[in-house]
Amino acid sequence: MHEKGHGTKSLRRPGSDPLDPTRGSDALIAPPTRRRPRVTMDETPPSPLPFPTSLCHRCAAPPKYVRTKTSTFILCPLLPRKYPPQPVLSCPLFRPKAPDPEKP
């Protein structure tokens, strides 16, 4: 046999239920959340180039540049490790880009 109030009631504190109509309108306001950093992905190389000596900038793959507010990452579509440590000075999958016909 249970004593009154033991084992039969919710373990929540009184008034802690956000859907309790007696709490008022502020009860349904969501708690603040961490904002995710804004990230952009682009095939256009940034200026100036991060790690200008990296082979990634000259590869025919082509790399994608993933930018946050404070960083730029180079994504390789060929490598199993999509974001190789920079600068890439040698790569077994590197193939040089074809020369741009509009540049002399």
N, CA, C and O of each residue as an XYZ file, in Angstrom:
416
protein
N       0.840     -1.172      0.000
C       0.000      0.000      0.000
C       0.894      1.249      0.000
O       1.894      1.309      0.716
N       0.526      2.220     -0.796
C       1.322      3.441     -0.900
C       0.802      4.481      0.070
O      -0.400      4.644      0.279
N       1.784      5.190      0.663
C       1.372      6.330      1.482
C       0.983      7.462      0.551
O       1.402      7.491     -0.606
N       0.213      8.361      1.031
C      -0.261      9.464      0.213
C       0.937     10.266     -0.320
O       1.775     10.734      0.451
N       1.004     10.419     -1.677
C       2.042     11.224     -2.284
C       3.326     10.470     -2.574
O       4.266     11.086     -3.078
N       3.429      9.199     -2.294
C       4.658      8.456     -2.568
C       4.420      7.430     -3.661
O       3.565      6.557     -3.518
N       5.174      7.528     -4.757
C       5.123      6.546     -5.816
C       3.962      6.680     -6.776
O       3.919      5.959     -7.773
N       3.042      7.550     -6.526
C       1.889      7.669     -7.412
C       1.881      8.976     -8.179
O       1.108      9.119     -9.126
N       2.714      9.932     -7.805
C       2.727     11.238     -8.449
C       3.981     11.388     -9.300
O       4.946     10.639     -9.147
N       3.953     12.339    -10.173
C       5.104     12.659    -10.995
C       6.227     13.187    -10.110
O       5.981     13.766     -9.052
N       7.452     12.981    -10.555
C       8.602     13.458     -9.789
C       8.935     14.916    -10.101
O       9.905     15.454     -9.567
N       8.154     15.553    -10.947
C       8.403     16.955    -11.274
C       8.027     17.854    -10.113
O       7.128     17.557     -9.327
N       8.742     18.957    -10.032
C       8.383     19.964     -9.036
C       7.068     20.610     -9.440
O       6.765     20.697    -10.630
N       6.298     21.054     -8.492
C       5.052     21.750     -8.833
C       5.364     22.984     -9.680
O       6.255     23.766     -9.346
N       4.635     23.149    -10.761
C       4.827     24.320    -11.619
C       5.945     24.163    -12.632
O       6.215     25.108    -13.373
N       6.616     23.002    -12.701
C       7.713     22.849    -13.646
C       7.259     22.327    -15.003
O       8.053     22.304    -15.943
N       6.024     21.915    -15.128
C       5.511     21.401    -16.397
C       5.270     22.577    -17.338
O       4.452     23.442    -17.027
N       5.967     22.635    -18.497
C       5.799     23.782    -19.401
C       4.411     23.859    -20.012
O       4.020     24.920    -20.500
N       3.656     22.773    -20.001
C       2.312     22.802    -20.561
C       1.240     23.043    -19.510
O       0.051     23.024    -19.830
N       1.634     23.269    -18.269
C       0.695     23.523    -17.179
C       0.033     24.879    -17.410
O       0.726     25.896    -17.415
N      -1.283     24.927    -17.601
C      -1.953     26.202    -17.895
C      -1.899     27.200    -16.748
O      -2.197     28.376    -16.959
N      -1.536     26.783    -15.555
C      -1.479     27.704    -14.424
C      -0.156     28.463    -14.370
O       0.003     29.356    -13.538
N       0.792     28.126    -15.237
C       2.104     28.770    -15.178
C       2.141     30.124    -15.857
O       3.018     30.922    -15.528
N       1.270     30.428    -16.760
C       1.286     31.710    -17.459
C       1.870     31.557    -18.852
O       2.321     30.474    -19.226
N       1.863     32.644    -19.623
C       2.257     32.584    -21.028
C       3.761     32.399    -21.222
O       4.180     31.922    -22.277
N       4.583     32.761    -20.242
C       6.025     32.623    -20.410
C       6.486     31.174    -20.333
O       7.651     30.889    -20.609
N       5.614     30.267    -19.972
C       5.993     28.864    -19.813
C       6.339     28.206    -21.138
O       7.100     27.237    -21.149
N       5.814     28.690    -22.247
C       6.047     28.052    -23.531
C       7.191     28.674    -24.314
O       7.430     28.289    -25.459
N       7.897     29.620    -23.730
C       9.042     30.228    -24.402
C      10.204     29.246    -24.360
O      10.567     28.740    -23.297
N      10.780     28.983    -25.518
C      11.879     28.018    -25.608
C      13.134     28.591    -24.948
O      13.365     29.798    -25.007
N      13.933     27.747    -24.329
C      15.180     28.222    -23.741
C      16.151     28.630    -24.849
O      16.049     28.132    -25.971
N      17.086     29.523    -24.550
C      18.043     29.950    -25.575
C      18.877     28.761    -26.054
O      19.228     27.879    -25.269
N      19.187     28.750    -27.339
C      20.005     27.678    -27.900
C      21.287     28.268    -28.462
O      21.359     29.456    -28.776
N      22.302     27.411    -28.584
C      23.549     27.852    -29.203
C      23.328     28.003    -30.691
O      22.760     27.121    -31.335
N      23.764     29.091    -31.224
C      23.652     29.296    -32.666
C      24.766     28.549    -33.373
O      25.907     28.523    -32.913
N      24.424     27.951    -34.482
C      25.425     27.261    -35.281
C      26.177     28.303    -36.089
O      25.578     29.277    -36.543
N      27.484     28.117    -36.278
C      28.228     29.099    -37.065
C      27.740     29.109    -38.511
O      27.351     28.078    -39.059
N      27.767     30.257    -39.095
C      27.359     30.379    -40.486
C      28.463     29.790    -41.357
O      29.629     30.168    -41.237
N      28.088     28.867    -42.230
C      29.048     28.176    -43.077
C      28.616     28.344    -44.524
O      27.443     28.168    -44.855
N      29.579     28.689    -45.393
C      29.301     28.752    -46.817
C      30.244     27.810    -47.544
O      31.387     27.622    -47.127
N      29.764     27.216    -48.636
C      30.590     26.321    -49.438
C      30.596     26.857    -50.858
O      29.548     27.191    -51.410
N      31.790     26.939    -51.452
C      31.919     27.569    -52.749
C      33.074     26.935    -53.508
O      34.053     26.500    -52.902
N      32.965     26.881    -54.827
C      34.080     26.405    -55.643
C      35.005     27.545    -56.036
O      36.100     27.309    -56.545
N      34.575     28.775    -55.804
C      35.414     29.928    -56.120
C      36.472     30.091    -55.043
O      36.139     30.205    -53.864
N      37.740     30.102    -55.427
C      38.787     30.268    -54.416
C      38.688     31.629    -53.726
O      38.437     32.645    -54.375
N      38.884     31.639    -52.424
C      38.863     32.923    -51.712
C      40.116     33.728    -52.033
O      41.119     33.189    -52.502
N      40.037     35.008    -51.775
C      41.204     35.863    -51.971
C      41.502     36.558    -50.654
O      40.607     37.201    -50.106
N      42.669     36.467    -50.137
C      43.813     35.683    -50.587
C      43.592     34.193    -50.310
O      42.794     33.818    -49.451
N      44.309     33.363    -51.049
C      44.190     31.914    -50.881
C      44.739     31.471    -49.533
O      45.821     31.899    -49.131
N      43.993     30.607    -48.824
C      44.566     30.028    -47.614
C      45.584     28.960    -48.047
O      45.309     28.190    -48.967
N      46.712     28.908    -47.419
C      47.767     27.956    -47.764
C      48.064     28.009    -49.272
O      47.797     27.041    -49.984
N      48.605     29.115    -49.756
C      48.796     29.292    -51.195
C      49.695     28.235    -51.839
O      49.629     28.038    -53.053
N      50.531     27.552    -51.056
C      51.420     26.529    -51.630
C      50.730     25.179    -51.780
O      51.327     24.254    -52.330
N      49.509     25.036    -51.317
C      48.795     23.769    -51.362
C      48.468     23.361    -52.798
O      48.061     24.189    -53.612
N      48.651     22.081    -53.095
C      48.297     21.546    -54.412
C      46.798     21.629    -54.682
O      46.383     21.660    -55.840
N      45.994     21.666    -53.647
C      44.539     21.664    -53.800
C      44.045     22.775    -54.726
O      43.091     22.578    -55.478
N      44.691     23.941    -54.673
C      44.258     25.082    -55.483
C      44.487     24.845    -56.969
O      43.815     25.445    -57.807
N      45.421     23.983    -57.291
C      45.777     23.733    -58.687
C      45.268     22.386    -59.192
O      45.644     21.952    -60.281
N      44.421     21.724    -58.412
C      43.947     20.383    -58.753
C      42.707     20.437    -59.634
O      41.880     21.340    -59.500
N      42.582     19.470    -60.532
C      41.426     19.383    -61.417
C      40.208     18.794    -60.725
O      39.167     18.664    -61.369
N      40.277     18.435    -59.466
C      39.217     17.694    -58.766
C      37.818     18.293    -58.851
O      36.937     17.467    -59.093
N      37.456     19.483    -58.710
C      38.030     20.682    -58.101
C      37.687     20.749    -56.606
O      36.678     20.189    -56.176
N      38.516     21.427    -55.825
C      38.221     21.544    -54.393
C      37.056     22.492    -54.147
O      36.734     23.341    -54.978
N      36.443     22.328    -53.002
C      35.406     23.265    -52.550
C      35.955     23.971    -51.314
O      36.655     23.365    -50.502
N      35.638     25.233    -51.183
C      36.111     26.034    -50.069
C      34.961     26.208    -49.087
O      33.920     26.769    -49.429
N      35.155     25.730    -47.876
C      34.138     25.803    -46.835
C      34.581     26.899    -45.876
O      35.630     26.798    -45.238
N      33.768     27.945    -45.783
C      34.148     29.109    -44.980
C      33.239     29.276    -43.774
O      32.019     29.139    -43.860
N      33.875     29.577    -42.644
C      33.158     30.037    -41.463
C      33.614     31.466    -41.231
O      34.368     32.019    -42.031
N      33.166     32.056    -40.152
C      33.542     33.445    -39.852
C      35.054     33.585    -39.672
O      35.630     34.612    -40.029
N      35.695     32.555    -39.120
C      37.111     32.680    -38.787
C      38.031     31.713    -39.522
O      39.249     31.812    -39.376
N      37.489     30.775    -40.311
C      38.333     29.747    -40.930
C      37.886     29.432    -42.346
O      36.741     29.675    -42.729
N      38.823     28.882    -43.117
C      38.512     28.348    -44.436
C      39.080     26.944    -44.494
O      40.254     26.727    -44.195
N      38.237     25.984    -44.883
C      38.652     24.597    -45.028
C      38.569     24.235    -46.502
O      37.714     24.746    -47.225
N      39.454     23.359    -46.943
C      39.452     22.936    -48.341
C      38.966     21.500    -48.391
O      39.608     20.593    -47.859
N      37.819     21.303    -49.039
C      37.207     19.988    -49.136
C      37.625     19.344    -50.455
O      37.476     19.936    -51.524
N      38.153     18.118    -50.364
C      38.558     17.383    -51.556
C      37.499     16.340    -51.880
O      37.162     15.524    -51.021
N      36.960     16.348    -53.114
C      35.936     15.365    -53.467
C      36.495     13.972    -53.729
O      35.724     13.023    -53.875
N      37.812     13.826    -53.790
C      38.419     12.532    -54.119
C      38.946     11.759    -52.916
O      38.916     10.529    -52.905
N      39.416     12.457    -51.930
C      40.062     11.791    -50.797
C      39.056     11.223    -49.807
O      38.006     11.822    -49.574
N      39.376     10.059    -49.218
C      38.496      9.526    -48.171
C      38.459     10.449    -46.953
O      37.427     10.578    -46.295
N      39.589     11.085    -46.660
C      39.650     12.110    -45.611
C      39.327     13.422    -46.291
O      40.214     14.063    -46.855
N      38.084     13.828    -46.246
C      37.602     14.944    -47.067
C      38.327     16.270    -46.843
O      38.447     17.073    -47.769
N      38.806     16.503    -45.634
C      39.498     17.749    -45.320
C      40.943     17.427    -44.976
O      41.271     17.251    -43.803
N      41.825     17.346    -45.989
C      43.214     16.989    -45.695
C      43.919     18.099    -44.923
O      43.609     19.278    -45.096
N      44.866     17.716    -44.073
C      45.653     18.746    -43.382
C      46.368     19.618    -44.414
O      46.908     19.118    -45.402
N      46.363     20.905    -44.172
C      46.958     21.852    -45.112
C      48.298     22.358    -44.603
O      48.512     22.413    -43.392
N      49.186     22.720    -45.484
C      49.105     22.672    -46.938
C      49.405     21.265    -47.469
O      50.245     20.559    -46.912
N      48.727     20.863    -48.532
C      48.984     19.575    -49.183
C      50.137     19.797    -50.151
O      50.023     20.556    -51.113
N      51.244     19.124    -49.881
C      52.432     19.288    -50.720
C      52.623     18.109    -51.673
O      53.336     18.226    -52.669
N      51.991     16.979    -51.372
C      51.997     15.841    -52.301
C      50.692     15.077    -52.104
O      50.169     14.976    -50.994
N      50.180     14.540    -53.224
C      48.909     13.831    -53.166
C      48.883     12.813    -54.304
O      49.142     13.174    -55.452
N      48.577     11.548    -54.010
C      48.561     10.538    -55.065
C      47.428     10.743    -56.074
O      47.483     10.195    -57.175
N      46.408     11.518    -55.720
C      45.276     11.733    -56.621
C      45.334     13.072    -57.359
O      44.418     13.408    -58.110
N      46.398     13.828    -57.151
C      46.512     15.154    -57.772
C      46.611     15.034    -59.286
O      47.400     14.255    -59.821
N      45.782     15.833    -59.962
C      45.847     15.989    -61.412
C      45.770     17.483    -61.681
O      44.837     18.145    -61.226
N      46.753     18.034    -62.427
C      46.735     19.480    -62.641
C      45.525     19.903    -63.467
O      45.058     19.183    -64.350
N      45.039     21.094    -63.147
C      43.935     21.670    -63.915
C      44.414     21.938    -65.345
O      45.598     22.172    -65.584
N      43.475     21.898    -66.281
C      43.787     22.295    -67.649
C      44.022     23.809    -67.655
O      43.364     24.532    -66.908
N      44.931     24.289    -68.468
C      45.181     25.736    -68.520
C      43.923     26.496    -68.947
O      43.155     26.035    -69.791
N      43.738     27.659    -68.349
C      42.583     28.499    -68.670
C      42.844     29.158    -70.023
O      43.826     29.887    -70.168
N      41.966     28.912    -71.039
C      42.217     29.479    -72.387
C      42.130     30.997    -72.430
O      42.669     31.614    -73.349
N      41.460     31.617    -71.455
C      41.334     33.073    -71.459
C      42.542     33.781    -70.867
O      42.708     34.988    -71.048
N      43.383     33.041    -70.165
C      44.578     33.642    -69.572
C      45.759     33.421    -70.523
O      45.931     32.331    -71.068
N      46.568     34.464    -70.714
C      47.726     34.317    -71.631
C      48.801     33.428    -71.067
O      49.825     33.211    -71.715
